[in-house]
Amino acid sequence: MSVTATVEIDAPPAAVWETLTAFGRYGAWNPLITRIEAEPVEGATVQAVINQPRFPPVPIRATITRADPDRELAWETQLPGGGLLRVSHAFQLRPVAGGDRTAFSQVERLDGPVGTAVPEALVGFLADGFDEMNAALRRRVETGVPASGPGESPDHNP
């Protein structure tokens, strides 16, 4: 089962990537991932809090499986207990309009016995959360708010 949500952002992929990987600022703009600690490099551990609509906040621990600047950031996590549920999440950036704009997509795939039994209602809730984050990312990038403010580094959570 997979869920995809896409938005077009009026900025080049490098600008979107800068905001996407400024993890320390997520609490200021991101309604879905309200806290994240990670380095955007393959093999790094991600610790985050996911605030999916209609559900209580959920802490996750994942491993970055792909970090291709200006193109894709992906991670994977699974429930303890032998792979009953494996979740792969990717943020994909594709240049459009000659590279002046970005098609930004979130793609989440749920695999394993639990993943195949996910109800359609949950799929809708996931898509809602992705749409909310995508809209917030678009606003953040298009308004020119810096990825990190004075005295803040992109990899430090307040």
Backbone bond lengths (Angstrom), bond angles and torsions (degrees), N, CA, C in turn:
res aa  C-N    CA-C-N  psi(-1)  N-CA   C-N-CA  omega(-1)  CA-C   N-CA-C  phi
1 M - - - 1.436 - - 1.516 107.68 -
2 S 1.334 116.18 138.02 1.453 118.96 177.60 1.520 110.39 -139.70
3 V 1.336 114.01 156.47 1.461 123.04 179.69 1.521 106.76 -131.31
4 T 1.329 116.50 133.94 1.459 121.15 178.53 1.521 109.44 -131.34
5 A 1.333 116.13 139.58 1.463 122.40 174.23 1.523 107.41 -138.47
6 T 1.324 116.19 131.70 1.465 121.49 -175.62 1.520 110.33 -129.27
7 V 1.332 115.01 145.37 1.461 121.98 175.03 1.529 107.47 -140.28
8 E 1.315 116.06 149.41 1.461 119.81 174.61 1.525 107.99 -100.43
9 I 1.328 115.38 131.66 1.466 122.27 -176.06 1.525 108.82 -115.71
10 D 1.327 115.40 133.44 1.462 121.39 -178.31 1.527 110.41 -81.42
11 A 1.323 115.11 67.28 1.467 122.85 178.96 1.521 107.35 -168.11
12 P 1.323 117.02 153.81 1.468 119.22 178.66 1.528 111.69 -71.12
13 P 1.338 117.48 159.19 1.463 120.61 -178.95 1.537 114.25 -53.42
14 A 1.314 119.15 -35.58 1.468 120.67 -179.37 1.526 111.20 -60.89
15 A 1.325 117.87 -38.80 1.469 120.94 179.01 1.522 110.96 -69.58
16 V 1.328 116.76 -39.13 1.468 120.57 178.16 1.532 109.20 -66.53
17 W 1.320 117.16 -44.30 1.469 121.94 179.47 1.525 110.57 -58.61
18 E 1.327 116.80 -42.43 1.470 120.57 -179.15 1.525 111.08 -58.20
19 T 1.322 116.83 -45.34 1.467 120.23 179.13 1.526 110.93 -71.72
20 L 1.318 117.44 -41.63 1.465 121.56 -179.67 1.524 111.70 -59.02
21 T 1.318 117.74 -37.23 1.472 120.98 -175.47 1.521 113.25 -98.20
22 A 1.322 117.87 4.86 1.470 121.47 174.28 1.527 107.18 -86.27
23 F 1.325 115.47 69.22 1.460 121.85 -170.98 1.525 113.61 -57.88
24 G 1.303 118.22 -32.39 1.461 121.89 -179.00 1.512 114.23 -65.01
25 R 1.318 117.38 -15.48 1.465 121.44 -179.28 1.530 113.25 -100.54
26 Y 1.319 118.08 -0.47 1.461 119.70 -176.30 1.529 112.96 -55.75
27 G 1.308 117.56 -38.81 1.457 120.46 -179.02 1.514 113.31 -60.93
28 A 1.335 117.43 -22.60 1.461 121.66 -178.49 1.526 113.38 -82.36
29 W 1.341 117.34 -20.02 1.456 117.63 -175.28 1.522 115.42 -140.47
30 N 1.311 118.80 -20.48 1.459 121.08 -169.15 1.530 111.87 -94.82
31 P 1.336 118.47 111.27 1.462 120.00 -179.04 1.534 113.48 -76.93
32 L 1.326 117.83 -16.34 1.463 121.14 -176.25 1.528 111.84 -95.15
33 I 1.313 116.98 -51.86 1.470 121.63 179.33 1.521 105.90 -107.26
34 T 1.317 115.91 94.99 1.457 120.27 -170.71 1.525 113.27 -84.66
35 R 1.309 116.02 -14.43 1.466 120.82 177.50 1.520 108.15 -153.05
36 I 1.336 115.70 136.11 1.458 119.14 178.33 1.523 109.25 -151.09
37 E 1.307 114.59 137.05 1.459 122.11 173.97 1.517 106.75 -124.24
38 A 1.336 115.86 120.12 1.466 120.38 -179.18 1.518 108.63 -175.55
39 E 1.280 114.83 165.73 1.459 123.61 167.11 1.522 105.30 -113.66
40 P 1.326 118.62 136.76 1.468 119.89 -178.00 1.534 112.69 -79.17
41 V 1.343 115.27 63.33 1.462 121.44 178.41 1.525 108.78 -134.16
42 E 1.324 116.30 145.90 1.462 120.63 179.90 1.519 110.69 -58.27
43 G 1.329 115.65 136.71 1.451 122.38 179.47 1.515 113.95 91.10
44 A 1.331 117.67 -12.58 1.467 120.70 -179.34 1.527 110.68 -71.18
45 T 1.323 115.21 152.26 1.458 121.56 176.64 1.528 109.29 -88.04
46 V 1.309 115.59 137.82 1.460 123.51 176.19 1.525 107.35 -109.43
47 Q 1.318 116.32 128.22 1.459 121.34 168.48 1.519 105.56 -120.52
48 A 1.317 115.62 122.37 1.458 119.81 -174.10 1.522 110.58 -144.19
49 V 1.323 114.52 164.32 1.460 121.82 172.30 1.522 106.52 -119.00
50 I 1.329 114.92 121.24 1.462 122.10 -179.87 1.524 108.09 -100.53
51 N 1.320 116.01 125.81 1.457 122.48 -178.08 1.528 108.75 -112.45
52 Q 1.323 115.03 69.71 1.461 122.55 -177.13 1.532 109.62 -69.01
53 P 1.347 118.75 135.63 1.468 119.86 178.44 1.537 111.62 -53.34
54 R 1.319 115.07 139.52 1.471 124.48 176.42 1.530 114.28 72.46
55 F 1.343 117.04 10.70 1.459 120.89 178.77 1.526 109.35 -135.19
56 P 1.320 117.17 153.65 1.469 118.38 174.80 1.532 109.75 -68.34
57 P 1.334 117.38 155.78 1.462 120.11 177.40 1.532 111.30 -56.41
58 V 1.337 116.16 140.37 1.462 122.39 -177.15 1.527 109.46 -123.94
59 P 1.343 116.88 121.67 1.464 118.06 174.17 1.527 110.04 -77.13
60 I 1.325 116.28 140.54 1.457 120.04 176.16 1.520 109.74 -128.81
61 R 1.301 114.33 157.20 1.459 122.82 172.56 1.525 105.36 -131.45
62 A 1.323 116.27 123.82 1.464 121.05 -175.06 1.523 109.47 -138.68
63 T 1.312 115.58 174.00 1.456 122.69 176.85 1.521 108.81 -122.32
64 I 1.324 116.46 130.98 1.459 120.52 177.82 1.526 108.34 -71.08
65 T 1.321 115.32 123.05 1.459 121.65 -177.78 1.523 112.50 -102.83
66 R 1.325 116.74 -16.35 1.461 120.20 177.71 1.530 108.48 -154.83
67 A 1.327 115.61 131.25 1.469 122.24 175.56 1.524 106.76 -138.96
68 D 1.304 115.66 92.36 1.457 122.98 -178.53 1.529 106.42 -114.66
69 P 1.345 117.82 96.98 1.462 120.93 -173.53 1.528 113.23 -48.27
70 D 1.318 113.85 136.29 1.459 124.44 179.38 1.531 113.35 69.09
71 R 1.350 117.50 5.09 1.476 120.12 -178.27 1.528 114.28 -129.16
72 E 1.353 116.96 -52.46 1.466 117.96 -174.52 1.523 111.16 -159.08
73 L 1.336 113.77 139.48 1.457 122.34 170.11 1.524 105.81 -129.15
74 A 1.341 116.88 125.47 1.464 119.97 -176.92 1.519 110.11 -137.29
75 W 1.335 114.67 149.44 1.458 119.63 174.90 1.517 110.05 -141.80
76 E 1.324 114.12 165.20 1.458 120.57 -179.75 1.515 109.26 -138.48
77 T 1.324 115.08 142.99 1.457 121.84 176.05 1.521 107.74 -143.29
78 Q 1.317 116.45 162.30 1.462 119.52 175.15 1.517 109.60 -148.65
79 L 1.320 113.75 155.80 1.459 119.58 175.46 1.520 109.08 -68.76
80 P 1.323 117.08 145.52 1.469 118.40 172.88 1.527 109.30 -61.62
81 G 1.307 116.58 151.36 1.458 119.36 174.75 1.511 114.48 109.49
82 G 1.314 117.41 29.40 1.453 118.47 169.85 1.503 116.93 88.32
83 G 1.311 118.44 27.56 1.454 119.75 172.19 1.509 115.92 80.73
84 L 1.325 118.15 30.63 1.465 119.54 176.22 1.526 110.94 -63.31
85 L 1.345 115.96 -32.01 1.461 120.84 176.66 1.512 108.33 -143.56
86 R 1.318 115.84 121.88 1.459 122.27 174.90 1.524 106.72 -118.54
87 V 1.337 115.62 129.37 1.458 120.88 -178.20 1.519 108.96 -117.95
88 S 1.322 115.76 124.67 1.462 122.26 174.69 1.521 107.28 -112.94
89 H 1.330 115.75 129.63 1.467 120.27 -179.22 1.519 108.33 -127.09
90 A 1.326 116.26 133.53 1.464 120.72 179.19 1.519 110.08 -131.09
91 F 1.322 114.33 141.09 1.458 123.02 169.40 1.526 104.86 -107.92
92 Q 1.314 116.73 118.69 1.462 120.62 -175.52 1.523 109.72 -117.22
93 L 1.328 116.13 135.13 1.453 122.99 -179.53 1.530 108.01 -120.02
94 R 1.328 115.71 127.70 1.462 119.93 179.79 1.526 107.93 -131.32
95 P 1.344 117.22 125.17 1.465 118.92 179.04 1.526 111.11 -67.30
96 V 1.326 115.76 139.86 1.461 122.49 174.41 1.528 107.79 -134.55
97 A 1.313 116.72 167.69 1.472 122.38 179.19 1.526 110.82 54.69
98 G 1.322 115.91 46.59 1.457 119.86 178.19 1.514 114.23 71.74
99 G 1.324 116.74 16.47 1.462 120.89 178.55 1.514 114.21 94.05
100 D 1.345 117.90 -1.24 1.465 121.37 179.14 1.521 112.79 -81.88
101 R 1.327 116.60 -16.39 1.460 122.39 -179.87 1.528 108.11 -128.40
102 T 1.342 115.14 165.31 1.463 120.71 -178.54 1.515 110.14 -131.06
103 A 1.319 115.84 131.29 1.462 121.06 166.90 1.522 105.29 -89.20
104 F 1.330 116.02 113.72 1.462 122.22 -177.76 1.519 108.36 -107.89
105 S 1.335 116.33 124.68 1.473 121.02 -179.77 1.515 110.71 -125.54
106 Q 1.319 114.25 145.64 1.457 121.43 166.58 1.519 106.01 -110.92
107 V 1.320 115.04 131.63 1.458 120.96 179.53 1.523 107.31 -129.32
108 E 1.324 116.04 121.27 1.466 119.91 178.65 1.519 108.28 -121.29
109 R 1.318 114.35 132.52 1.462 121.11 179.34 1.528 107.95 -120.96
110 L 1.335 115.30 130.22 1.450 121.99 176.91 1.517 107.99 -110.64
111 D 1.332 116.02 122.06 1.456 121.82 -178.43 1.521 110.33 -123.14
112 G 1.314 115.47 168.03 1.460 121.61 -179.44 1.516 109.84 96.53
113 P 1.326 117.16 172.37 1.467 120.85 -176.98 1.524 113.85 -57.01
114 V 1.329 117.73 -38.08 1.466 120.15 179.17 1.529 109.96 -73.65
115 G 1.328 117.23 -37.64 1.460 121.37 -178.93 1.512 113.52 -60.95
116 T 1.303 116.88 -35.73 1.458 120.17 -179.69 1.526 112.65 -77.00
117 A 1.321 117.11 -12.76 1.465 121.05 -178.31 1.529 112.63 -103.87
118 V 1.322 117.87 13.73 1.466 121.01 -178.22 1.531 109.34 -69.42
119 P 1.347 116.91 128.19 1.468 119.49 -179.54 1.534 111.87 -69.93
120 E 1.324 116.34 152.04 1.467 121.94 -179.83 1.525 111.96 -57.26
121 A 1.328 117.60 -35.30 1.465 120.18 179.73 1.523 110.88 -59.58
122 L 1.328 116.63 -40.10 1.466 120.03 179.08 1.521 110.56 -65.98
123 V 1.314 117.11 -38.08 1.456 121.15 177.42 1.532 109.40 -58.10
124 G 1.319 116.41 -42.89 1.468 120.96 177.86 1.518 112.12 -62.74
125 F 1.327 117.11 -41.00 1.464 120.78 178.69 1.527 110.73 -64.25
126 L 1.330 116.82 -41.67 1.466 120.76 177.44 1.522 110.27 -60.49
127 A 1.326 116.50 -46.43 1.465 120.61 179.88 1.521 111.06 -61.29
128 D 1.340 117.02 -39.11 1.474 120.47 177.67 1.526 110.75 -59.88
129 G 1.323 116.74 -44.87 1.456 120.78 179.58 1.520 112.07 -63.31
130 F 1.328 116.38 -41.75 1.461 120.41 178.77 1.530 110.06 -65.26
131 D 1.327 117.20 -41.86 1.468 120.54 178.58 1.528 110.85 -61.99
132 E 1.337 117.27 -41.24 1.467 120.59 179.02 1.531 110.89 -62.92
133 M 1.333 116.48 -45.10 1.463 118.91 178.71 1.523 110.88 -64.74
134 N 1.333 117.04 -43.41 1.463 120.14 -179.55 1.530 111.21 -59.32
135 A 1.326 116.88 -43.23 1.467 120.63 179.12 1.529 110.57 -64.59
136 A 1.326 116.83 -40.63 1.467 120.56 179.32 1.529 111.07 -67.00
137 L 1.330 117.03 -39.71 1.460 120.62 177.20 1.527 109.87 -63.32
138 R 1.315 116.54 -43.80 1.464 119.99 178.67 1.530 110.57 -59.15
139 R 1.338 117.76 -46.80 1.465 120.88 178.91 1.520 110.82 -60.36
140 R 1.322 115.91 -44.94 1.471 121.09 -177.46 1.530 111.12 -61.25
141 V 1.313 116.32 -47.21 1.473 120.33 -177.64 1.525 110.53 -71.02
142 E 1.329 117.83 -45.15 1.458 120.60 -174.44 1.522 113.23 -71.37
143 T 1.334 118.04 -24.46 1.462 119.70 177.89 1.524 111.93 -85.43
144 G 1.326 116.55 -6.62 1.461 119.90 175.78 1.508 114.94 76.72
145 V 1.331 117.58 18.86 1.463 119.79 176.28 1.522 107.77 -66.65
146 P 1.337 117.58 128.31 1.467 118.77 -177.61 1.524 112.10 -58.01
147 A 1.327 115.02 147.80 1.464 120.52 178.68 1.515 110.76 -61.77
148 S 1.321 117.76 -34.78 1.461 121.14 176.14 1.513 108.16 -136.56
149 G 1.320 115.16 139.55 1.454 120.30 -178.99 1.521 111.30 -86.45
150 P 1.333 117.08 -179.66 1.460 121.13 -179.79 1.521 111.18 -57.56
151 G 1.295 116.40 131.04 1.459 121.41 177.50 1.502 114.75 77.75
152 E 1.335 117.57 2.87 1.459 120.34 -179.79 1.513 108.65 -113.04
153 S 1.312 114.43 142.71 1.458 118.13 174.37 1.519 107.62 -106.64
154 P 1.332 118.11 151.66 1.464 119.79 -176.91 1.519 114.35 -60.81
155 D 1.331 119.03 -20.26 1.462 119.67 -176.77 1.522 112.96 -105.90
156 H 1.346 117.29 16.48 1.457 120.02 179.32 1.515 109.56 -115.53
157 N 1.316 116.35 127.41 1.461 120.90 178.08 1.502 110.25 -87.87
158 P 1.349 117.60 133.85 1.468 119.48 177.62 1.506 111.95 -69.98
